[in-house]
Amino acid sequence: MQNTKQKKIIPIVDHRLSKVAPIIPAIMEEPNGLIGDAFGRPLQDLRISLTDRCNFRCVYCMPIESFGKDHVFMPRSSMMTFEEITRISQIFVNHGVQKIRLTGGEPLLRKHVENLIEMLAKIKTHDGSDLDLTLTTNGALLGKKAQSLKDAGLNRVTVSLDSMDDATFKRMNGVDFPVSDVLRGLDVAHSVGLGPIKVNMVVKNGLNEQEIVPMARYFKGSPFILRFIEYMDVGSSNHWEMGEVIPSAEVVRRISADMPLEEIEPNYTGETAERWRYKDGGGEIGVISSITKTFCHECVRARLSTEGKLYTCLFAESGHDLRALMQGGKTDQEISTALAHLWRLRADRYSELRSANTKSNVKTGKKIEMSYIGG
């Protein structure tokens, strides 16, 4: 009798099993701190995922239906060591990276993360300046770790918080975690000097759009910078639909109707968030419009997965295994040359292409999950 029971397939594992090392060009080169991709975009920002594990099950990132008790996470032995992360980070910095953001999953679940931060804080940029070393967290462990993170050399943190209403927030994080504990972590982080602190709210139609104005009102006049993020089609497990997106223009309209806003200039070229300030001087907010107003043309970010694969786009379908080069005994110059070659080939502009097809809701291939590659 034929067994018709289908096995549960977890696509993320398939990506991790690939161990094909990138090609090393025959001619070696010395990094000069500036390298451009196929569209001339420099390499300036590196985001490193420290773990694919998280203590939340947020509906837009790790919905519990896809990341339940039977989900297979990466073996801890497969994760890059702190020494490997530091080595590859130095190579990225030699090519012009000025900011390193530690992500996950939830990066504070990585044991002894302070030791890694201390190692990375010693790296200097190509012109001899200090790195901008930051970390994105859900805030659950921030109150306990803020002081040790600051002492280790972390500059600032970004905290995810999707609602001020406890019931809504618990529905979104999937584990009944209370808002009050995240707010406590924010206060501790501010008190120890991890700032400026940004608070990210992912807005999903039908779930937390009613929290836009209450969130703005709560953080207005505070030391925290609130940013609203359009619900994105990262990965495949969140079953994204265009109708679930609240456009940033609508977010600004709702807030400004209650607390008038005016647009201000970005802090730097390539900043993902558009900045708006309260006309009465009560601070500012940001909106990240990766669906309705794409910014691929200014993207200067590379992403390194937990086990050492380079992804040149948040919406990528495959990566390049830099760790395989390290484990294969390649020199820093060989790895650096391979990285330069990969970046020059980079022609990613997923959001621009998707934006041109949003009316027809065009589907793409199986993308890497955000919990694996980092946000």
URJO-V917762 format. One record per backbone hydrogen bond with DSSP energy under -0.5 kcal/mol. NH is the residue of the N-H (numbers start at 1). CO is the residue of the C=O. Records with the same first field share a line. If there is no record, write none. Layout:
# URJO-V917762
NH->CO / CO
This chain:
# URJO-V917762
4->2
11->9
13->10
14->10
15->11
16->12
17->13
18->14 / 15
21->19
22->321
25->23
28->26
33->94
37->41
38->346
40->37
43->35
44->42 / 300
45->300
46->99
47->302
48->46 / 101
49->47 / 304
50->48 / 103
57->173
59->172
61->58
62->58
64->57
66->63
67->63
71->68
73->71
78->75
79->76
80->306
85->81
86->82
87->83
88->84
89->85
90->86
91->87
92->88
93->89
94->90
95->91 / 92
96->93
97->92
98->44
99->44
100->132
101->46
102->134
103->48
104->105
105->53
106->53
107->105 / 136
109->106
110->107
113->110
115->112
116->112
117->113
118->114
119->115
120->116
121->117
122->119
123->120
125->129
128->125
131->123
132->98
133->131
134->100 / 132
135->156
136->102
137->158
143->139
145->141
146->142
149->145
150->146
151->147
152->148
153->149 / 150
154->149
155->133
156->133
157->194
158->135
159->198
160->137
161->200
166->164
169->165
170->166
171->167
172->168
173->169
174->170
176->170
181->178
182->178 / 179
183->179
184->180
185->181
186->182
187->183
188->184
189->185
190->186
191->187
192->188
193->190
194->189
195->155 / 193
197->223
198->157
199->225
200->159 / 198
201->227
202->200
203->201 / 229
204->202
205->244
207->204
208->204
209->204
211->208
212->209
215->211
216->212
217->213
218->214
219->215
220->216
221->282
222->219
225->197
226->224 / 284
227->199
228->286
229->201
230->288
231->203
234->232
235->368
239->236
244->241
245->242
246->203
247->245
250->247
251->247
252->248
253->249
254->250
255->251
256->252
257->253
258->254 / 255
259->255
262->277
264->275
271->268
274->287
275->264
276->285
277->262
278->283
279->260
281->278
285->276
286->226
287->274
288->228
289->287
290->288
293->289
298->295
299->296
302->45
303->311
304->47
305->303 / 309
306->372
308->305
310->320
311->303
316->313
320->310
321->20
322->308 / 320
323->308
325->321 / 322
326->322
327->323
328->324
329->326
330->325
335->331
336->332
337->333
338->334
339->335
340->336
341->337
342->338
343->339
344->340
345->341
346->342 / 343
353->349
354->350
355->351
356->352
357->354
358->355
360->357
361->357 / 358
362->357
367->365
368->316
372->369
373->369
374->370
